[in-house]
Amino acid sequence: MGVLAWITGILLTFGFLASGGMKLTKQKMAVEVAQRLGYSNLLVPIGAAEVAGAVGVFIGLLSDDKGLEWLGLLGGIGLLITMVGAVIYHLKGGDAPKEAAPAAVLAVLCVVYLAAIMGR
């Protein structure tokens, strides 16, 4: 696996473990954003999806050519879909583009990761 896949995969893993963990443990900031944007009922499922995607990416990195690398692909796709949804929620919820920027950057990081693992 290439260096780009490793770098982006590690960034995604740690970023989404942190983000998903905040949602799963219902940290104040995560709850406030969810309430403001109208997805309070989805906070825990989104957090679980982020953590699952992060774990999938990490397992995919570790299992290069050992039969489980497909988990990295699925994890990356799932995280990309989640971030596209996040950008949409931020913009539809009236947030300025700068509030949606972290989700957009993570979406781009997902695309780079997926391109890196597909190109191996």
C-alpha positions as CSV (number, residue, x, y, z in Angstrom):
1,M,0.0,0.0,0.0
2,G,1.3,3.4,-0.9
3,V,2.4,6.2,1.4
4,L,-0.6,8.4,0.3
5,A,-3.0,5.7,1.3
6,W,-1.3,5.3,4.7
7,I,-1.2,9.0,5.5
8,T,-4.8,9.7,4.4
9,G,-6.0,6.4,6.1
10,I,-4.4,7.3,9.4
11,L,-5.8,10.8,9.3
12,L,-9.3,9.5,8.5
13,T,-9.0,6.8,11.3
14,F,-8.1,9.2,14.0
15,G,-10.3,12.1,12.8
16,F,-13.4,9.9,12.7
17,L,-12.7,8.0,15.9
18,A,-12.6,11.4,17.6
19,S,-15.6,12.8,15.8
20,G,-17.7,9.7,16.1
21,G,-16.7,9.2,19.7
22,M,-17.9,12.7,20.5
23,K,-21.3,11.9,19.0
24,L,-21.5,8.5,20.7
25,T,-20.7,10.0,24.1
26,K,-23.0,12.9,23.4
27,Q,-20.4,15.6,24.1
28,K,-21.9,19.0,24.6
29,M,-20.6,20.5,21.3
30,A,-21.8,17.5,19.2
31,V,-25.3,17.7,20.8
32,E,-25.6,21.5,20.3
33,V,-24.6,21.2,16.6
34,A,-27.1,18.3,16.1
35,Q,-29.9,20.3,17.8
36,R,-29.1,23.4,15.7
37,L,-29.1,21.5,12.4
38,G,-32.0,19.2,13.2
39,Y,-30.4,15.8,13.4
40,S,-30.5,15.1,17.1
41,N,-32.3,11.8,16.6
42,L,-29.5,10.7,14.3
43,L,-26.5,11.7,16.6
44,V,-25.7,8.3,17.9
45,P,-26.2,6.4,14.6
46,I,-24.0,8.9,12.8
47,G,-21.4,8.6,15.5
48,A,-21.6,4.8,15.2
49,A,-21.2,5.1,11.4
50,E,-18.2,7.3,11.8
51,V,-16.5,5.0,14.2
52,A,-17.3,1.9,12.1
53,G,-15.9,3.7,9.0
54,A,-12.7,4.6,10.8
55,V,-12.3,1.0,12.1
56,G,-12.9,-0.3,8.5
57,V,-10.3,2.1,7.1
58,F,-7.8,1.0,9.8
59,I,-8.3,-2.7,9.3
60,G,-8.0,-2.2,5.5
61,L,-4.7,-0.5,6.0
62,L,-3.4,-3.3,8.3
63,S,-4.7,-6.2,6.2
64,D,-3.1,-5.2,2.8
65,D,-3.4,-8.3,0.6
66,K,-4.6,-10.4,3.6
67,G,-8.3,-10.7,2.6
68,L,-9.8,-7.8,4.6
69,E,-8.6,-4.8,2.5
70,W,-12.2,-4.5,1.2
71,L,-13.1,-3.1,4.6
72,G,-10.9,-0.1,3.9
73,L,-12.8,0.5,0.7
74,L,-16.2,0.2,2.3
75,G,-15.1,2.3,5.3
76,G,-13.9,5.0,3.0
77,I,-17.1,5.0,0.9
78,G,-19.2,5.1,4.0
79,L,-17.2,8.0,5.5
80,L,-17.5,9.9,2.2
81,I,-21.3,9.5,2.1
82,T,-21.5,10.6,5.7
83,M,-19.4,13.8,5.0
84,V,-21.4,14.7,1.9
85,G,-24.5,14.4,4.1
86,A,-22.8,16.6,6.7
87,V,-22.0,19.3,4.2
88,I,-25.6,19.3,3.0
89,Y,-27.0,19.5,6.5
90,H,-24.7,22.4,7.4
91,L,-25.6,24.4,4.3
92,K,-29.4,23.6,4.5
93,G,-29.3,24.4,8.2
94,G,-28.2,27.9,7.4
95,D,-24.5,27.6,8.4
96,A,-22.0,29.6,6.5
97,P,-19.6,27.7,4.2
98,K,-16.9,28.0,6.8
99,E,-18.9,25.8,9.2
100,A,-19.3,23.2,6.5
101,A,-15.6,23.4,5.5
102,P,-14.4,20.7,8.0
103,A,-16.8,18.2,6.6
104,A,-15.9,19.2,3.0
105,V,-12.2,18.8,3.8
106,L,-12.9,15.3,5.2
107,A,-14.9,14.4,2.2
108,V,-12.0,15.4,-0.1
109,L,-9.6,13.4,2.2
110,C,-11.9,10.4,1.7
111,V,-11.8,10.8,-2.0
112,V,-8.0,11.0,-1.9
113,Y,-7.8,7.9,0.3
114,L,-10.1,6.0,-2.0
115,A,-8.1,7.0,-5.1
116,A,-4.9,6.0,-3.4
117,I,-6.2,2.5,-2.4
118,M,-7.8,1.9,-5.8
119,G,-4.6,2.9,-7.6
120,R,-2.4,0.3,-5.9
